Amino acid sequence: MISIYKAKDYKELSRKAANIISAQIIMKPSCVLGLATGTSPIGIYNQLTEWYEKGDLDFSEVSTVNLDEYIGLDAANPQSYRYFMNTNLFDRVNIDIHNTNVPNGMAEDLEGECDSYDNLIHVLGGIDLQLLGLGHNGHIGFNEPGESFEKGTHIVDLSPSTIDANSRLFESKEDVPRRAITMGIRTIMQAGIVLLVASGKDKAYIVRDAFWGKISPEVPASVLQLHKNLIVVADEDALSKSPVTDNYTVLR
Ligand code: F6R
């Protein structure tokens, strides 16, 4: 089933998506959450933290696996995804840090790190809910256009458009790492629920192409149309080029 929630704005989007994640935690306190970094989920992490502080959410049994990490950045580097997750969520709630996992971009054996990451997800029993943002070129995780849908966790060369987009968070474009480790599309597709969030006018065409366009490796997120339980939460701006009129639409 593909459900699309239209939110008024980023704040409402964050609240709706956080509600879905809390429902998952309440239904299964020992759930495995697949998490994302980037601008899109920041409001969600703030909302989850607020509900935790109010005593409405308990992360003590939750495990997490993040989608991706830059190669060559360690946990102490403020641009690393591990640092992002610690500061935006893990340090703010009662999750056991040992139950949080981000690929190690400093591993000596990077291929080995990819295999162990897939193995870890398997040992945890798979991902109950995977949160995703959406790249301007349709990437999910760092699965760039043209990637095979069959891959597990692997090493990628970032595309020029992703380097451009992510350079806003670095001092200069030259500082953006050129490679990353990412969960593959196969891993993402095996999650019980996929929750994708998109906000802003700059995502409007790619949201339309990903969910109303043809399924093709050229738009990696389009494969999600084949997922058994996909929830898209997007704001009006991100849905402004898509044929949705209602606040809640079931595509199929
Ligand atoms: C982040 C990730 C990326 C982002 C995507 C959108 O862990 O895997 O795929 O979700 O680049 O980024 P934002 O949310 O910054 O627009």
Residues whose N, C-alpha, C, O or C-beta is under 5 A from the ligand:
A	BS01	F6R	A36 T37 G38 T39 S40 P41 L67 D68 L132 G133 L134 G135 H139 I140 G141 F142
